[in-house]
């Protein structure tokens, strides 16, 4: 009688806090060729209507040759590649900074990701630590499409293992307009405001102005899981109901970002391209059945080095209680109805 074969593990359990070293570069699998099918699915999942990403003819009139893929679509693909190596064992995705869209992603591009570990800090409880990574998304020519910093709270494998040397990276509080990469061929000289959907140009917006985007979308279980699979995001909390005591599957934060951005069309239809991410926080968890609404605050406006192309800095807030203008309580913590607080730059006709 022969012995039964011994079980071996070739699966990826994900990295724990002890597995990271400042300065190491992680090349993530698996490259993804994106096409018009991803655009169609993105527009099916979100009420996305910005003209530059919807119409080849509109994009051609703006000098781009053809409509690029939605900026957040490219972000999700790049982000999804990093999950098995960065956040598979994360307790929380804590924040973003220094996000730059270097060039538009186009149908037919093959995107891949790599991340450099730039910071580590063990938490006082000794059970978790914070990992900072700078992720770059590259195309088939090794040109950078997107880069950004994010930091996550990751579980320790062994709570008794010694803490690494603390390294907290110095990050910009916000990108300057001069940091933004404006596509060199982009022009708004023949911009058609009627086809874009609204008449408002950069000069119509005032710093401090708050725009209620009015519309709402109730999150569906099947849609958020389809979206997260589309981005090949393997985080267990989005699919496996046993990962939480309440049995709920957590909505991927990027799903909320895209939903809020799409809702912001009503009032910001001419904020055509996202080019910078200053910071962001997923303030509270979102679940199926929550109804997402959004409002934006104008933080700044600026000219760029492209004639007729301006930049607008916006705070995009998603809520599940419909409140407008309120973010935090007297204790400085986000109100329970706030889902997302995102600070970004977008390009708009002057």
Buried (B, 14 or more C-beta within 10 A) or exposed (E): EEEEEEEEEEEEEBBBBBBBEBEEEBEBEEBBEBEEEBBEBBBEBBBBBBBBBBBEEBBEBBBBEEBBBBBBBBBBBBBBBBBBBBBBBBBBBBBBBBBBBBBBBBBEBEBBBBBBBBBBBBBEEEEBBBBBBBBBBBBEEEEBBBBBBBBBBBBBBEEEEEBBEEEEBEBEEBBEBEBBBBBEEBBBEEBEBEEBBBEBBBEEBEEEEEBBBEBBBEBEEEBBBBBBBBBBBBBBBBBEEEBBEEEBBBBBBBBBBBBBBBBBBBBBBBBBBBBBBBBBBBBBBBBBEBEBBBBBBBBBBBEBEBEBBBBBBBBBBBBBEEBBEBBEEEEEEBBEBBBBBBBBBBBBBB
